[in-house]
Amino acid sequence: MSKTFAISIIQTLRQQGFQAYLAGGCVRDLLLKREPADYDIATSATPAQVMEIFPDTYAVGAQFGVVLVPLPEEERACEDENILQKAHAVEVATFRSDLGYSDGRRPDEVRFSQDPREDVARRDFTINGMLLDPLGTEMTGGVLDFVGGREDLEAGIIRTIGDPERRFAEDKLRMLRAVRFAARFEYAIEAETLAAIQHLADEIQVVSRERVRDELTKMLIASHARRAFLLLDESGLLQEVLPEISAMKGVEQPPEFHPEGDVFVHTLLLLENLPHPRPPTLAWGALLHDVGKPATFRVAPDRIRFDGHVDVGVKVAEEICGRLRFSNDDAAQVLALVDNHMRFGHVTRMKESTLKKFLRLPGFEEHLVLHRADSVASHGNLSTYDFLQKKLAEIPPAEIRPAALVTGDDLIAAGYAPGPRFREILEAVEDAQLEGRLASREGALEFVEREFPL
């Protein structure tokens, strides 16, 4: 998003006699010398006045004083004009105060204001409550800070604006956002703010599962996921949003394979060892890969065991993905990561056909990255990872996923009746092909006649 474009909107609003400032997270990021993901503007102009000044405007939340002003068409990366992404627009919001939050998410009523102090007072955290006049003088720096945000930014503190219990009662999701910001910036959560989260943690249940999922995903794909989950645990939120992860705490593991500690410690170390950036499905697969261990823990005569933890883990992960409203595609990949993570222990003993089928799992790169992080977070032995990297370099893609030598139509033409036997025959042909024993259609048909006589 162009800072220049955001400033041009401010200039236009000022020329029309309105107050206008950069607001929220973009101000925080600019003060931290970070590139903002997007730019928001707060103004004394009403939504109707903003839309009159900028005709090509989208009233995405006009009842709450919010409209989107899109980038000029030639600067947009979005081809579908019916899908306006935040990355292609500047959010312009009218100064307001919020009256009541009966649903714990959105204000029941808003009152537009001409006073930026009123607008700032209803925002979440001090570090997000500053305004910036990009046309301000060098002497003032252009920052309007009515809530001590700059001081907290310098001290590394996440603090609510005003009474923390009131701020969290207004929007319960702010509790998760406090954790995410603290982890992202490596800040501390101010004592009263943390105490309020601990007191109100169970009220996170009123927030939609989709919003919870999105906040957790943002934590998981960031570079400080381990710290985020430690803070979730400390705040009491982990037990509320992911009790299955909280259950990992104190579940011991065999020290010969897991010298790092219990299942919770291992899982957080694994998150720390994932590359950054990482796909959300990989991050969730990493978090849930051992989610079946608490239910399968037992102390056998030889060592601690988790018999069947993969099968149990898949069922638990499936329940979590359903509860948090994952898309079907994302859920399938997360479950595949959980289901296959123990197969890496067998790769050096797999038949060539089995290995090649393993290598062609959808999104196999994620499986391999998860395995590496899993190994680094436990025994540290990367021999299997190195073996697979070598195999991937040696085997041409066409040999991993070759064109079929024989089809169902070929079998019908050869006199075979369609039915369950077809699958057995086609799989046997494919295995022989993957192992290099068959290379032609003619040879494959001879193989079928010999091994599966009519």
N, C-alpha and C positions, 0 to 999 in steps of 0.2 A: 504494500500500500504506500502511496506517495505522500510523504510529509508535505511536499510542495502543494499538492492538491488540497490537503486539509487546511493549510494556511490560506489558500486562495478562498476557501469557503468562509473562513473567519474574516478575511478582508472584506468580502462581499457583505456579510452580515453587519460588520461595523459601518460600512458605507451607508447602509440602510438605517442606521441609528440604533442598532441592537448591541448588547454586550455578547461576547463570544470568546471562548477559551478552549484550548485542548484540555481534556479531562480524563481522570481515571488512570488505568494501567499504562497508557502511552506516556503519561507524564512521569510516572514511576520509572519506566524503562529508560526514558531519555535522561533522567537524572542519574541512573545507574550506568549510563553510556552503553545501553543495549539497544538493538534495533527493535522497535515495537512491531508486533504482528499486525496491528491495525491502529487506527487513530479515531478517537471519539471526541466530539465537540459538545460542550454545554453552552446554552445560549438563553438570553431573555426572550427571544422570539418564540411565539407559539407555533405549534405544528402547522397550522393553517398559513401563518406568515412565512414559515420556512418553505412550504410547498408552493407558495405564490412566487417567492424569490427564485426557487429552483424548480421549474416545472417538471423536469425529468426526475421525479422523486418518488420513493416507495414508502407508503405509510404503513410500516410493519408493526408499529405499536403506538399509533397516534393518540389512543386513549390514555397512554402513559407518557405522552410527550415525545415519542421517539419516531424519527423518520430516517430513511437511508438516502443519502445523496450519492449516486453512482459515479464512478470515474467516467470521464469522457469515453465514448464508444471506442475510439482508436487505441485507448490504453487498457481496455478490458481483456482479460485472458479467458473470460467465460464466453463460449460460443452461443450458449442457449440463453436468449434474453429473458426467458421465462424463469430462469433460475438465477436469482441475484445472490451471489455469495458475499459474506461479510468482507472477504479479502478484496472485493471489487467495489466497495462503497465505504463512505464515511458515515458513521452513526451520529446524527445531530439530535440532541435531547434538550428539551426545554427545562430551565430551572424549575424545580418542583419540590414540594414536601408531600410525603405519603401519609395517608390517613387510614390506619387499620390494616392488618394482615390476617384475616380470619382463616385463610387456607395455608398459612405458613409458607407462602411462596410469592404471591403478587399482592400489591396494595389494593384494598377494597375501593379506594378513591384517591385521586391525586389532585393537588391544588397547585396550579402553575404560579410561579413567583418571578419577581424581578431581582431577587436577592441571591447571589451565588452562595452566600453563607447557608441559607436554607437548603439549597440543593446539596451541598457538601454534607450537611448534618444527617442526611438520610442514607448516605453511602455506607459501605461495609467496614473497611479497615483504613486506618490513618494513611498508610502508604499508598492507598488507592484514592485518597480523598483530596489530592492536590489539584489545582488548576494551573495552567501555564499560558501566559500571554506570549505567543511566539513573536509578537511585535513589540515586546517590552524592551526596556533599555538594558544595556550591559550592567548598569549599576544595580538594578533590582533583580536581574536575572529572570524577570518575568514570572516568577512563581508566586501564586497566591495560596498560602497555607494557613487555613483557619483551624486546623486540628492537630498540629504537631507532627504531621507526616514526614517532614524532612528530617526532623530529629530522630524519629523512629527508624527511618531509612538508614541514617548514619549509624544508629546503635544496633541495627539488625534485629528489630522487634516487630512482631505481628500483634497489633492491638486494634480492637474494635473502636469505631468512632462512637463515643458515648457509652452508655450502659451495655455491657456485652450480652446480658440475658435478653434485653430488649432487641438488640440487633439480630440475635440468633432466632428469637421468637418470630421476627418479621419474615425471615427466610432461613429455614433450617439448613438448607444446603450450604450456607455460609460456614457452618462448622467444618465441613469437608474442605471448603476453599481455604480456611485458615491453615489446615494441615498441609494442603498442597503448596500454598505460598511459603510456609515455613520451610518445607523440604526443598522447594525449588531454589530459594535464595539462601538456604542454610541459615535461617534466622531462628530465634527463639520465639515461642508463643508467650506473650505477656501473662503473668500469673493469674490475674482476674479473668482474662479471656480464656485461658486454659481451664480454669475452675468452672466457668460457665459451660464450656463444652462438656466437661465431665458430668456436670449436673443435668444437662439437657440431652445427652447422647442418645437416649432411647427415643427421642422425638424425631430423629432422622428417619424413622419408619414412615412418617407422613409424606416424605419426599418421593416423587415418582421414581420407579426403579431405573428408568432410562437416564434421568439426571444423575442418580447415584453412580450408575455404570460409567457415564461419561467422565465424571470427576475422578473415579478410580482409574480409568484408562489413562487420563492425563498424568496421574501420578506414576503409573506403571511404565509409560513410554519415556518418561523423563530420566535424566541421569542420576537423580537422587531418590530412586524408588525405595531403596532399603530404608533410608531415613524417613520417608513418608509412612511406611508401614510400621516403623517403630513409634512414630507419633500417633498413628491411628490406634495403636495398642495402648499407649500411654493415656490417650484422651478418652478411651472407652468406646470409641466409634467402631473399632475393628470387630468387637463382639456383636455389634448391632448390624453391620453391613455384610460382614463375611465371617460368621461364627466358625465356619469350617477351617478358615486359616488360623483363627485364634486357638482352635483345638489342637493345632500342631505344637503349641508351646509345651515344653516339658516332655515330649514324646522322644525318648532316647533312641539312639541308633547304634548299630555295632561299630565300635571305635576303629576296628581294622579297616572298615570301608568309609566311615564318616568321623574322622578325628575332630572335625570342626564343631560338632555338638548335635543338638536335637533337630527335629525336622523343621521347626520354625527358623532356627539359626541358619540351617542349610539353605532353606528357600530364600531367605533374604540375602545371603551371600551370593546365591545364584543370580538373583536380580541385579546385584551389584556388578556381576561379571558379564552381563549381556552387553553387546555392542550398542553404541548410541549413534544415530537414531535406530530404533527397532520398531517393527510392525506391531500393532496392538495385539494381534493374534499370538505372536511369539511371546510377548510380555505376559499375556494371560495364561498361555500354555506353561510358561516357566513358573508362574505363581501356583498353578494348580497341579503340576506334574506329580507331586507326592501327596495330593489331598486325600488319597485313600489310606495313607499310613496310620493315622490315629485309630481308625476302626479295626485295623488288622494287626496291631501291635501284639506280639507275644514273646515271651522269653522261653526259647527252646533250650534243650540241654547243651547244644553247642554254641548258640549265640542268639541275639535278638533277631526275630524274623518278622516279615510283613507279608505273609503268604496271601496271594490274590489281591495285593494292594492296587495293581493296575486296573483290574476289572471293577473293583469298588470305586477307585478314583474316577474312572470314566462315568460311572453312575452319578457320583457326587458332582463332578464337573458339569454333567448334563443338567442337573437340577439348578446349579448356579447360573449357567448360561440361559436357561429358561426363565429363571426368576429375574434376571437382569435384562431380559429382552434382547439378547444378542440376535443378530441376523442369522439366518440359517447357514450361510456360507462361513461366517466367522465362527459360529458354534462348531461347525464340522471340523474346521482346522484346529481349533483349540482342543477338541476331543481327540483328534488324531494325534496331536502332540502328546497328550497324556497317555493315549493307548499304546504308542510306539516307543516311548522313551527307554524302556527296558530292553528292547530288541537289539540295541547297539552292543550289548554284551555278547551277542551271538554272531556278529557279522563275520568274524574271521573263520567261523565253522560253517557258514551258510553255503549251500550249493550255489553254483554260478547263477542259475535261474532265479533262485530266491533272493540273492543279493541284488541282481539287476531290478527285480520287481520292487525291492525295498528302496533302491536309489531313485526310482521313478514315482515315489509317493508324491502327490500334489504338495507343492511348497516344501520340497525336501530340504532346501537350504535352511529353512527354519528349524527343522528337526535336527540338522547337523549343528547349527549354532546352539540350540538348546543342549544337545549332548556335550558339546565342548564346555559350556558354562557349568553344566551339572558336574562334569569331571573336575574342573578347576575348583569348584566350591566344595569338593569332597576329598578324594584320594589324590587328585592332581595328575593322574596318569592319562596322557593324551595319545597313547599308542593306537587306540581304536580310531580316534579322530584322524590321526595321520594316515592310517591304513585306508580310510575311506576317501580322504583327499587324494591319495595316490591313485586309487581305483577310478575316481571321477576324472582324473587327468589322463588316465590310460585308456579308458573305454570310450569310444566315440558315442555321442548321443544316439545315433541310429542303431547301435547295438543294444542300448538300454531299452529303447522303445522301437523295435523294428516293425516294419509293415507285416501284417499277418500273411503267412504262407498259404493257409487254408481257411475258408470261411464256411459258414453254415450252408450257403448255397452250394458250395463244392461237395459237402457231405450229402446233401439231398440228391445232387446229380450222380453221386456214387452209389446211391441206393439206400442210404441211411435214413431212418424215420426220425423226424424232429422229436425231441424229448429231452429229459434230464441228461441222457448219455452224451448229448452234443457238447455240453460244457466240459465234461470229463475228457472227451476227445480233443477239443480245441485247446484245453489247458495243457494236455500232454504234448501236443504239437508245439505249443509256444515254449514250454520248458525245454524241449529238445532243441528248438531253434536258439533260445537264449544261451544254452550250453554249447552251441556250436556243432551239434550233431546233425542238424538239418539246415540246408541253405537254399533249397529250391522247392517250388510247388510240386514238382514231380516226385521228388524225394519224400516230401511230406505226405503226399497221397499214398505212396508205397508204405510209409510208416503206419498210416492209419489202417490200411488193409491188413498189414501184418500184425499189429498190436490190438486192433479192434475188429476182428473178422465179423462179417455179417452173419 
